[in-house]
Amino acid sequence: MSDREMLKQASGFFKSHYPGLMPEAIVAFLFIAGSEKQLTVGDVARALGMTEPDAYKHISHLAVGRGAGLVQLANLGEGRNGISLTETGMTARADILEKMG
């Protein structure tokens, strides 16, 4: 499956389950869900070519309490915010991967 087809499948999932999410938040989720290491907001910003405030804004739409509940943000100190998938986020990742075959 090409990158374009994968993005189309993921987009369909988010449109049906989380219709209010912006494309930037969806791309951030896909990056977070695909990483095997503990990420920070800064890591996501650098990888996706965003400023940290923009990345934080988009990730906040994914977060528990303020958004879709797919990720949890944790203050790591020194101005760093760690990101981890919640149970809901892990289920979403599994659903997306299943649809991608």
Residue pairs with C-beta under 8 A, 6 or more apart in sequence:
1 9
1 100
1 101
6 100
7 30
9 96
9 99
9 100
10 26
10 30
10 96
10 99
10 100
11 23
11 26
12 99
13 92
13 95
13 96
13 99
14 21
14 26
14 29
17 92
18 68
18 70
20 61
21 29
21 61
21 62
21 68
22 58
22 61
24 48
24 50
24 54
24 58
25 58
25 59
25 61
25 62
25 67
27 48
28 44
28 48
28 55
28 58
28 59
28 62
29 62
29 70
29 71
29 89
29 92
30 96
31 39
31 44
31 47
31 48
32 39
32 44
32 59
32 62
32 71
32 83
32 85
32 89
33 85
33 89
33 92
33 93
33 96
35 43
38 82
38 83
38 84
39 82
39 83
40 76
40 80
40 81
40 82
40 83
41 52
41 55
41 56
41 59
41 73
41 80
41 81
41 83
42 52
42 55
42 80
44 50
44 55
44 59
44 83
45 51
45 52
45 54
45 55
45 56
48 55
50 58
56 81
59 71
59 73
59 83
60 66
60 67
60 73
61 67
61 68
62 68
62 70
62 71
62 89
63 69
63 70
63 71
63 72
63 73
64 71
64 72
64 73
64 86
68 88
69 86
69 88
69 89
70 85
70 86
70 88
70 89
70 92
71 83
71 84
71 85
71 86
71 89
72 83
72 84
72 85
72 86
73 81
73 82
73 83
74 81
74 82
74 83
74 84
75 81
75 82
76 82
85 93
